[in-house]
Amino acid sequence: MEKIQDELNKQLFDNLINFLRQSHSEFQTESTEWMCRMKSSEIPTAALVLGVNVTDHDLTFKSLSEVLQDSITPYVVSLQAKECPGIKHLLQKLMGQLMNCYVDVDDSEEEECVNISQKKMRCSMASLSQWYKDVTKKSGFETSSKKRTSSSRHWQSPPIVVIFKDMESFTTKVLQDFIVISSQHIHEIPLVLIFGIATSPMIIHRLLPHSVSSLLCIELFQSLSCKEHMATVIDKLLLTTQFPFKLSEKVLQVLINIFLYHDFSVQNFIKGFQLSVVEHFYSQPLSVLCCQLQEAKKRINSLSHNQCENIRSLPSFRRYVESQVSEKQIALLTEDNFLKEVTQTLLEDLNSYHENYFPVLRCLHVFTSSLPKYPLGKQIRELHCACLGKRVWETEEYGSAVQLMRMLAKAELVAILQKCVEIFTSSSGKQFSNTIEKMEEFLTRFQNLEAETNDIQDVSVSSQNELQKKTDLYHLQKTLLELKESKRSKKLTKFEMLRFEVVDFIESLVRSYLTPAEMQTLNEVVYFNTANTLREHLNAAPRIALHTALNNPYCYLKNQTLKSDVGCISNTAPDICIAYKLHLECGRLINLVDWLEAFSTVVTAVEGKDLDSTATDQMDEIIHARFIRAVSELELLGFIKPSKQKTDHVARLTWGGC
């Protein structure tokens, strides 16, 4: 997964490195352009637009810092708004991280001296400038005769890169002060700023007035959108035979919905995928066979009798057994060795199913992704979910897509067929040689196709003359009906017939290879389909959990004394549970005195006290204190709040019991 993310960010990082190298080389050679920039006090600035998936930004900036430290400069500083409420804190963080970046001392005595000097050093741009001169001189960046302790990949006078991870969160005054101060020292320090932007580059001009933004030489960099990132992750992880583990339609839909409707976070999607892997291998005993085919065959031979029974209990295997003859059914249910042989064959069939499924899925997506209104979805993940859940060719959306495919233009059909040939050629399926030949034949026929001009039936001159003549209504109606029928019976052109052949051929591929995964025998071995478990972990529902805990504490505490009938208030339950159940019986406003009396009645019932013989003004202080604590806890959890209408009442905030 890290490799996939590095590939996605490679182009962006390369552009940033080129930008930094350019500004660095100008400072290094003291070129005319840099001198002009020095005179105008402009700071090289990269505006990095990353999108609204803020939870993914930390990983992106971490990778960017590592790349910059490996190739450009060891002096990379990352700042967050919550750590820099003022300019003083910002400079402290800046110098603190810079001094930790620089390690050029071998002796322990020198290290102590450096640490002491860091503590005593005053945090200002002047001291930073002096520190930079000292450290580059000491490191041998400026004097070539001295031995360099830094790697040769770093240039002389490496720039100081300051990354503002969340620029929108920084206060305007902090940014303005830092930019103005830095611009006054830009001729001494090769400073480069990187603004991490989640919304729009216009935020720079909203936060900074023109007098400050004019001090920045800004270049815009745009990362891949989170949807493109997500599509690539799904394509590399799920739509491939490289990894045997798969997600069912419901599980994949849960992860996609969380991504689309909650946070747009690719990292959270990957964590959900990892959680699915853990849950599958933890809860499914036969997940031991979820590996590469050759390894799975070896493991099948070493299966125990209990594991063979687990195979026999799988719903998909039961369906397979029911479809066999009686002799084979008996052998499958009684002989372990025969079961192992059949299991190897079934796993081979499952592997072949995946090898054929993904190329045909991509081919169908090429046909449907350009159709108007996208009846089968614009993204391949939508088509994949539709094919996993049911027979896609039986859906209304598929029928609409086929009708639109029958109206594609010649140029579109040729381009789509060429893409399909490339897909099948690069696939690992062994049954697509005839498919490739058939598609190449279609392409050849399209190339040799000539427009047919004789297929269009012209209206005869005699018919037109008859229409022009005077006639009665009956004969006119009869003539018009004949013309209408002649238009209906018009023959198809060669192109239309060939287009119908292509669409029919694609339909045959869909019906043959895009059968639902749950119809495959032993699909439970590689497919994780417990969507409810995943939803409970990822879609937190704290209010429902609180209601369950307070209404039925046995669910979590597993104490037999806490068991009670539905609707009853157990006197052995914790105080907060008793108070919670009593408050469910009240209306919008709850009288604290009545609530306390009801609470005391329930509590004293278990203690064997007789409240009838005790005056209300002499109520047990311990029970009173327990009640106050329970009410305070309910207020802390957000179930009640003090009421301004009546001083001895509280207002109820939740309804419906969950």
C-alpha atoms as one frame of an Amber mdcrd trajectory, in Angstrom:
protein
   0.000   0.000   0.000   2.876   2.357   0.766   4.310   1.553  -2.655   1.010
   2.506  -4.311   0.903   5.803  -2.439   4.503   6.589  -3.368   3.693   5.985
  -7.038   0.675   8.284  -6.845   2.668  11.096  -5.220   5.787  10.660  -7.351
   4.833  13.214 -10.011   3.857  15.787  -7.394   7.068  15.294  -5.408   9.204
  15.466  -8.560   7.652  18.815  -9.481   8.271  20.147  -5.970  11.884  18.963
  -6.040  12.448  20.691  -9.383  10.976  23.876  -7.936  13.259  23.688  -4.901
  16.314  22.858  -6.995  15.648  25.841  -9.211  15.344  28.272  -6.322  18.315
  26.628  -4.608  20.561  26.808  -7.660  19.735  30.487  -8.127  20.749  31.221
  -4.543  23.856  29.045  -4.871  25.125  30.748  -8.019  23.840  34.180  -6.970
  22.253  34.558 -10.366  20.693  37.763 -11.592  17.179  36.422 -11.055  17.912
  35.572  -7.438  19.545  38.953  -6.877  16.439  40.641  -8.243  14.313  38.494
  -5.970  16.542  39.428  -3.047  16.100  43.116  -3.773  12.340  42.713  -3.878
  12.507  40.461  -0.769  10.411  37.733  -2.418  10.303  34.320  -0.756   9.956
  31.244  -3.020   6.636  29.659  -2.028   4.925  26.462  -3.142   1.135  26.406
  -2.711   0.361  22.695  -2.384  -3.364  21.971  -2.843  -4.098  18.564  -1.301
  -7.896  18.527  -1.069 -10.394  18.182   1.758  -9.223  14.730   2.892  -7.348
  16.293   5.791  -6.676  12.976   7.541  -4.428  11.928   4.636  -2.316  15.087
   4.718  -0.027  13.983   7.551   1.182  10.956   5.611   1.697  13.059   2.479
   3.770  15.651   4.339   5.747  12.934   6.094   6.641  11.349   2.750   7.438
  14.772   1.295   9.774  15.585   4.191  11.612  12.292   3.737  12.004  12.867
  -0.006  13.308  16.407   0.499  15.748  15.306   3.192  17.050  12.537   0.948
  17.531  14.631  -2.174  17.624  18.371  -1.418  18.272  19.511   2.130  18.446
  18.179   5.683  16.671  21.302   6.944  12.952  20.566   6.624  10.545  21.954
   9.227   6.854  21.014   9.563   4.585  23.387  11.470   0.972  23.028  12.610
  -1.375  25.837  13.579  -2.179  24.394  17.007   1.530  24.518  17.900   2.005
  28.118  16.747  -0.540  30.441  18.382   1.954  33.322  18.168   5.056  34.347
  16.250   7.222  33.554  19.278   5.990  29.959  19.411   6.433  29.628  15.646
  10.076  30.711  15.793  10.703  28.401  18.743   9.293  25.423  16.843  11.194
  26.432  13.721  14.586  26.687  15.400  13.971  23.671  17.617  13.274  21.398
  14.639  16.158  22.847  12.629  18.689  22.215  15.372  17.448  18.660  15.750
  17.878  18.183  12.003  21.552  19.125  12.188  23.806  16.395  13.567  27.457
  17.123  12.890  29.206  16.464  16.185  31.116  13.304  17.014  32.458  13.984
  20.514  30.135  14.003  23.493  31.735  17.198  24.789  30.906  19.024  21.596
  27.343  17.683  21.757  26.944  19.150  25.232  28.247  22.491  24.008  25.826
  22.476  21.093  22.871  21.637  23.356  23.816  24.429  25.750  24.124  26.897
  22.902  20.697  25.846  21.592  19.079  26.519  24.952  20.757  29.886  25.345
  20.174  30.962  21.740  17.503  33.597  21.331  14.704  32.662  18.931  14.774
  35.293  16.205  15.469  35.449  12.493  18.799  37.146  13.168  19.934  34.275
  15.390  18.604  31.810  12.803  20.666  33.545  10.129  23.776  33.386  12.293
  23.118  29.730  13.127  22.729  28.902   9.431  26.056  30.536   8.582  27.813
  28.697  11.393  26.306  25.316  10.668  26.945  25.419   6.913  30.505  26.561
   7.500  31.093  23.912  10.165  29.555  21.187   8.001  31.841  22.002   5.129
  29.081  23.185   2.808  30.861  26.425   2.055  34.486  25.276   2.296  35.208
  22.476  -0.142  38.576  21.704   1.446  36.891  20.484   4.621  35.409  17.023
   4.885  31.632  16.998   4.497  29.697  15.184   7.155  26.459  15.425   5.214
  25.747  13.189   2.280  26.949  14.285  -1.151  23.348  14.340  -2.362  22.879
  17.681  -0.556  24.053  20.768  -2.388  26.099  23.578  -0.947  24.073  26.046
   1.129  20.987  23.818   1.250  17.696  25.707   1.563  15.573  25.766   4.698
  12.139  24.395   3.819   9.268  25.408   6.101   6.047  23.425   5.622   2.799
  24.911   6.925   0.682  21.751   7.085  -2.677  23.447   7.601  -2.389  26.981
   6.320  -6.113  27.725   6.704  -5.849  27.162  10.469  -3.003  29.637  11.047
  -4.000  33.057  12.315  -3.520  35.923   9.906  -1.227  37.861  12.252   1.179
  34.939  12.733   1.525  34.379   8.992   1.919  38.076   8.239   4.569  38.631
  10.902   6.568  35.576   9.871   6.507  36.428   6.155   7.458  40.080   6.728
  10.323  39.155   9.067  11.558  36.378   6.762  11.537  38.650   3.714  13.989
  40.962   5.466  16.474  38.086   5.861  15.925  36.299   2.549  19.282  37.551
   1.257  20.986  35.714   4.155  18.939  32.496   4.354  17.714  30.459   1.348
  14.230  30.075   2.799  11.475  28.233   0.905   7.863  28.019   2.119   5.355
  25.257   1.372   1.707  26.000   2.145  -0.509  22.965   2.669  -3.957  23.979
   1.398  -7.110  21.887   1.773  -9.625  24.183   0.073  -8.546  26.664  -2.609
  -5.402  28.686  -3.424  -7.519  31.824  -2.996  -7.191  31.312   0.767  -3.697
  32.824   0.506  -5.112  36.150  -0.645  -7.927  35.991   1.903  -5.520  35.481
   4.797  -2.784  37.807   3.582  -3.167  41.399   2.402  -1.550  42.435  -0.856
   1.360  44.090   0.926   2.287  40.698   2.438   1.368  38.351  -0.413   3.489
  40.478  -2.754   6.509  39.319  -0.731   5.898  35.740  -1.911   6.874  34.247
  -5.260   4.075  31.656  -5.389   3.905  28.592  -7.615   0.845  26.333  -7.522
   1.039  22.525  -7.197  -2.030  20.296  -7.371  -2.114  16.770  -5.985  -4.326
  13.979  -7.246  -7.904  14.246  -6.049  -8.920  11.848  -3.312 -11.375  10.151
  -5.701  -8.613   9.439  -8.215  -6.417   8.206  -5.380  -9.243   5.978  -4.178
  -9.877   4.589  -7.672  -6.206   3.662  -8.018  -6.136   1.935  -4.624  -9.219
  -0.136  -5.491  -7.767  -0.993  -8.890  -4.436  -2.126  -7.433  -5.774  -3.932
  -4.354  -9.180  -5.354  -5.221  -9.472  -5.629  -9.002  -6.504  -7.925  -9.383
  -5.625 -11.594  -9.006  -2.349 -10.726  -7.308  -3.976 -10.810  -3.859  -6.287
 -13.752  -3.066  -8.271 -11.904  -0.381 -11.470 -10.267  -1.672 -14.301  -8.137
  -0.318 -17.945  -8.976  -0.835 -20.380  -6.473  -2.318 -21.851  -5.374   1.035
 -18.472  -4.952   2.734 -17.058  -2.975  -0.177 -20.169  -0.797  -0.220 -19.728
  -0.038   3.502 -16.141   1.125   2.954 -17.055   3.184  -0.118 -19.995   4.851
   1.660 -17.779   5.823   4.592 -15.290   7.297   2.128 -17.868   9.221   0.082
 -20.177  10.445   2.850 -17.848  10.937   5.825 -14.226  11.955   5.293 -12.895
  11.291   1.748  -9.955   9.667   3.510  -8.034   7.066   1.535  -6.083   6.183
   4.681  -9.291   5.325   6.523 -10.396   3.208   3.573  -7.108   1.304   3.723
  -7.492   0.857   7.485 -10.983  -0.512   6.894  -9.553  -2.912   4.329  -6.882
  -4.016   6.808  -9.547  -4.519   9.469 -11.463  -6.704   7.014  -8.363  -8.840
   6.498  -7.914  -9.255  10.257 -11.586 -10.097  10.821 -11.601 -12.615   7.969
  -8.542 -14.508   9.154  -9.751 -14.360  12.763 -13.354 -15.464  12.264 -13.119
 -17.825   9.267 -11.431 -21.175  10.120 -10.846 -21.929   6.433  -9.003 -18.650
   5.829  -5.870 -20.792   6.012  -6.623 -21.550   2.344  -6.774 -17.834   1.444
  -3.345 -17.710  -0.184  -1.739 -18.289  -3.559  -3.076 -21.332  -5.422   0.048
 -23.485  -5.196   0.396 -22.852  -1.472  -3.313 -23.532  -0.947  -3.005 -26.940
  -2.635  -0.215 -27.890  -0.237  -2.269 -26.800   2.753  -5.308 -28.776   1.590
  -3.354 -32.028   1.876  -2.627 -31.305   5.543  -6.199 -30.419   6.551  -7.554
 -32.153   9.652 -10.909 -33.905   9.895 -12.456 -30.911  11.696 -11.310 -28.605
   8.923 -12.841 -30.951   6.364 -16.088 -30.723   8.308 -15.815 -26.944   8.137
 -15.622 -27.213   4.348 -18.713 -29.442   4.303 -20.619 -26.872   6.373 -20.052
 -24.009   3.921 -23.319 -22.925   2.205 -21.680 -22.769  -1.221 -20.244 -26.271
  -0.812 -23.644 -27.586   0.249 -25.148 -26.251  -2.961 -22.359 -27.939  -4.893
 -22.990 -31.278  -3.156 -26.719 -31.083  -3.855 -26.022 -30.673  -7.569 -23.963
 -33.897  -7.750 -25.104 -37.477  -8.248 -25.881 -39.535  -5.160 -22.653 -41.611
  -5.252 -20.484 -38.509  -5.377 -22.558 -36.864  -2.645 -21.853 -39.759  -0.292
 -18.129 -39.658  -1.091 -17.930 -35.908  -0.511 -19.671 -36.167   2.852 -17.830
 -39.227   4.178 -14.359 -39.481   2.600 -11.840 -36.808   3.584  -9.279 -37.737
   0.925 -11.823 -37.464  -1.871 -13.014 -34.162  -0.397  -9.461 -32.797  -0.489
  -9.083 -33.719  -4.164 -12.358 -32.032  -5.042 -11.428 -28.978  -2.945  -8.225
 -28.538  -4.945 -10.229 -28.616  -8.168 -12.771 -26.149  -6.794 -10.045 -23.718
  -5.737  -8.562 -23.935  -9.237 -11.991 -23.088 -10.657 -12.298 -20.154  -8.238
  -8.890 -18.866  -9.307  -9.862 -19.201 -12.985 -13.091 -17.350 -12.252 -11.121
 -14.356 -10.946  -8.675 -14.462 -13.867 -11.593 -14.234 -16.287 -13.794 -11.928
 -14.218 -11.549  -8.874 -13.983 -10.676  -8.500 -17.725 -14.340  -8.830 -18.734
 -15.292  -6.356 -15.995 -12.789  -3.821 -17.330 -14.005  -4.409 -20.880 -17.636
  -3.806 -19.887 -16.578  -0.685 -17.991 -14.889   0.679 -21.121 -18.203   0.288
 -22.960 -20.437   1.766 -20.243 -18.259   4.528 -18.741 -18.902   6.881 -21.666
 -22.651   6.317 -21.989 -25.064   9.187 -21.245 -26.183   9.349 -17.586 -23.899
   6.374 -16.772 -26.585   3.694 -16.181 -23.999   1.270 -14.726 -21.917   3.932
 -13.004 -19.058   6.162 -14.018 -16.447   4.442 -11.828 -15.427   0.819 -12.191
 -16.058   0.256  -8.473 -19.778   0.881  -9.045 -19.884  -1.711 -11.818 -17.867
  -4.125  -9.666 -20.372  -3.825  -6.794 -23.267  -4.382  -9.196 -21.662  -7.550
 -10.584 -20.745  -8.904  -7.142 -24.243  -8.542  -5.723 -26.443 -10.078  -8.428
 -26.691 -11.090 -12.062 -25.995  -7.747 -13.623 -27.597  -8.688 -16.960 -30.973
  -9.053 -15.226 -31.021  -5.472 -13.938 -32.902  -2.597 -15.518 -29.738  -0.462
 -15.603 -27.951  -3.064 -17.698 -30.828  -3.121 -20.191 -30.610   0.656 -20.546
 -26.846   0.425 -21.039 -27.209  -2.192 -23.791 -29.726  -0.020 -25.634 -27.310
   2.912 -25.513 -24.423   0.674 -26.625 -26.431  -0.237 -29.728 -26.392   3.448
 -30.696 -22.646   4.094 -30.425 -20.928   5.755 -33.366 -18.372   3.947 -35.488
 -15.385   5.918 -34.185 -16.404   5.259 -30.567 -16.882   1.540 -31.189 -13.490
   1.182 -32.864 -11.715   3.002 -30.019 -13.516   0.901 -27.396 -12.705  -2.367
 -29.169  -9.031  -1.404 -29.378  -8.979  -0.788 -25.611 -10.689  -4.134 -25.000
  -8.091  -5.935 -27.124  -5.345  -4.357 -25.005  -7.128  -5.416 -21.797  -7.531
  -9.042 -22.869  -4.001  -9.201 -24.274  -2.489  -8.088 -20.950  -4.742 -10.345
 -18.837  -3.715 -13.655 -17.306  -6.880 -15.475 -18.411  -6.231 -18.534 -20.562
  -9.564 -18.541 -22.380  -9.350 -15.204 -24.153  -7.378 -16.133 -27.280 -10.600
 -16.676 -29.238 -12.026 -13.479 -27.741  -9.043 -11.455 -28.945  -9.302 -12.978
 -32.427 -13.000 -12.182 -32.578 -12.461  -8.550 -31.571  -9.636  -8.130 -34.059
 -11.975  -9.522 -36.697 -14.550  -6.887 -35.732 -11.905  -4.174 -36.078 -10.939
  -5.445 -39.532 -14.557  -5.480 -40.651 -15.020  -1.923 -39.396 -11.984  -0.806
 -41.380 -13.237  -2.457 -44.552 -16.758  -1.204 -44.075 -18.106   1.020 -46.844
 -21.086   3.199 -46.586 -24.100   1.678 -48.206 -26.134   4.169 -50.147 -28.558
   1.740 -51.671 -30.054   0.614 -48.347 -32.092   3.743 -47.941 -35.365   3.273
 -49.666 -36.494   6.347 -51.497 -40.100   7.192 -51.654 -41.358   6.469 -55.132
 -42.278   9.348 -57.373 -45.631   7.834 -58.026 -46.483   7.860 -54.323 -45.552
  11.504 -54.086 -47.646  12.302 -57.118 -50.582  10.486 -55.592 -50.247  12.581
 -52.458 -50.245  15.757 -54.538 -53.406  14.769 -56.394 -56.818  15.515 -55.037
 -58.165  12.533 -53.134 -60.610  11.720 -50.395 -59.735  11.234 -46.735 -59.849
   7.427 -46.895 -57.317   7.092 -49.728 -55.050   9.718 -48.176 -54.990   7.839
 -44.861 -54.287   4.549 -46.652 -51.373   6.059 -48.584 -49.818   7.549 -45.428
 -50.036   4.202 -43.609 -48.272   2.481 -46.517 -45.458   5.043 -46.378 -45.132
   4.535 -42.623 -44.906   0.761 -43.003 -42.270   1.115 -45.713 -40.123   3.208
 -43.359 -40.515   0.664 -40.560 -39.439  -2.197 -42.798 -36.254  -0.398 -43.797
 -33.305  -2.771 -43.880 -30.379  -2.319 -41.487 -27.110  -1.067 -42.898 -23.981
  -3.186 -42.689 -22.615  -0.937 -39.957 -25.752  -1.342 -37.846 -25.669  -5.116
 -38.275 -22.003  -5.209 -37.285 -22.681  -2.986 -34.284 -25.404  -5.383 -33.144
 -22.953  -8.280 -33.491 -20.384  -6.501 -31.314 -22.898  -5.722 -28.565 -24.271
  -9.281 -28.641 -20.733 -10.630 -28.331 -20.041  -8.416 -25.297 -23.321  -9.577
 -23.767 -22.255 -13.208 -24.178 -18.985 -12.446 -22.359 -20.876 -10.756 -19.523
 -23.258 -13.680 -19.068 -20.387 -16.178 -19.145 -17.835 -14.526 -16.855 -19.566
 -11.900 -14.675 -21.617 -14.245 -12.531 -21.937 -13.138  -8.868 -19.099 -14.193
  -6.584 -21.463 -15.722  -4.023 -22.504 -18.296  -6.641 -18.942 -19.633  -6.783
 -18.195 -22.704  -4.690 -15.861 -22.051  -1.721 -16.207 -18.292  -2.137 -16.303
 -18.023   1.684 -12.617 -18.979   1.783 -11.410 -15.780   0.092 -14.379 -13.386
   0.410 -15.048 -11.446   3.609 -18.799 -10.838   3.798 -19.537  -9.880   7.419
 -20.534  -6.292   6.715 -22.293  -5.804  10.066 -19.106  -6.499  12.022 -17.174
  -4.018   9.922 -19.914  -1.412  10.246 -19.922  -1.744  14.036 -16.192  -1.077
  14.179 -16.038   1.769  11.660 -19.427   3.483  12.032 -19.432   4.373  15.693
 -22.886   4.769  17.281 -22.127   6.018  20.815 -25.719   6.963  21.597 -27.003
   3.455  20.873 -24.140   1.957  22.870 -24.928   4.248  25.817 -28.608   3.357
  25.718 -27.777  -0.354  25.633 -25.351  -0.053  28.537 -27.731   1.988  30.714
 -30.896   0.116  29.813 -29.366  -3.372  29.957 -26.069  -3.337  31.897 -25.867
  -7.132  31.679 -24.997  -6.758  27.981 -21.567  -5.405  28.944 -20.980  -6.453
  32.570 -22.136 -10.094  32.120 -23.255 -10.261  35.743 -26.103 -12.715  36.313
 -27.609 -10.563  39.081 -28.193  -7.778  36.561 -30.553  -9.841  34.413 -34.083
  -8.458  34.441 -37.276  -8.666  32.433 -37.958  -6.157  29.701 -39.589  -3.036
  31.133 -38.600  -3.821  34.732 -36.133  -1.778  36.783 -33.712  -4.053  38.597
 -32.827  -2.877  42.088 -29.375  -4.461  41.733 -28.418  -2.319  38.752 -25.920
   0.555  39.079 -27.379   3.850  40.279 -26.993   5.565  36.913 -28.935   2.734
  35.222 -31.803   3.089  37.701 -31.911   6.865  37.241 -31.747   6.478  33.450
 -34.667   4.036  33.299 -36.745   6.270  35.559 -36.039   9.306  33.403 -37.274
   7.422  30.314 -40.747   7.353  31.913 -40.871  11.146  32.274 -41.872  13.904
  29.900 -40.007  16.980  28.716 -39.504  18.361  32.234 -38.561  16.092  35.152
 -39.360  17.019  38.744 -36.237  16.276  40.785 -38.223  15.571  43.968 -40.430
  12.993  42.256 -37.386  11.519  40.546 -35.576  11.227  43.898 -38.554   9.548
  45.549 -38.824   7.001  42.741 -35.078   6.385  42.921 -35.262   5.880  46.690
 -38.149   3.461  46.315 -36.183   1.266  43.919 -32.949   1.409  45.925 -34.467
   0.806  49.368 -36.441  -2.159  48.063 -33.261  -4.205  47.900 -31.985  -2.884
  51.213 -35.155  -3.966  53.027 -36.099  -0.517  54.337 -39.645   0.679  54.839
 -40.004   4.156  53.438 -43.610   4.478  54.616 -42.477   4.809  58.206 -39.871
   7.431  57.443 -40.601  11.099  56.883 -39.493  12.623  53.572 -37.409  15.299
  55.325 -35.351  12.586  57.055 -34.396  10.734  53.872 -31.194   8.795  53.975
 -28.292  11.106  53.082 -26.378   8.300  51.395 -29.242   7.604  48.980 -29.540
  11.334  48.362 -25.822  11.543  47.509 -26.050   8.518  45.211 -28.969  10.124
  43.397 -27.110  13.422  42.959 -24.121  11.574  41.528 -26.320   9.602  39.088
 -28.077  12.776  37.913 -24.731  14.541  37.453 -23.448  11.650  35.347 -26.568
  11.734  33.163 -26.085  15.473  32.689 -22.455  14.885  31.741 -23.543  12.306
  29.147 -26.017  14.781  27.651 -29.331  13.183  28.603 -30.590  16.073  30.753
 -29.826  19.728  31.423 -30.922  22.291  34.041 -34.157  24.073  33.200 -34.575
  27.845  33.460 -38.357  27.522  33.630 -38.445  25.796  37.029 -35.566  25.596
  39.471 -36.525  22.163  40.820 -36.851  20.619  37.345 -34.444  19.391  34.692
 -35.120  19.194  30.960 -34.888  15.916  29.103 -32.781  16.059  25.925 -33.198
  12.631  24.291 -36.255  10.783  23.040 -37.046   7.390  21.613 -34.768   5.490
  23.962 -31.735   5.526  21.650
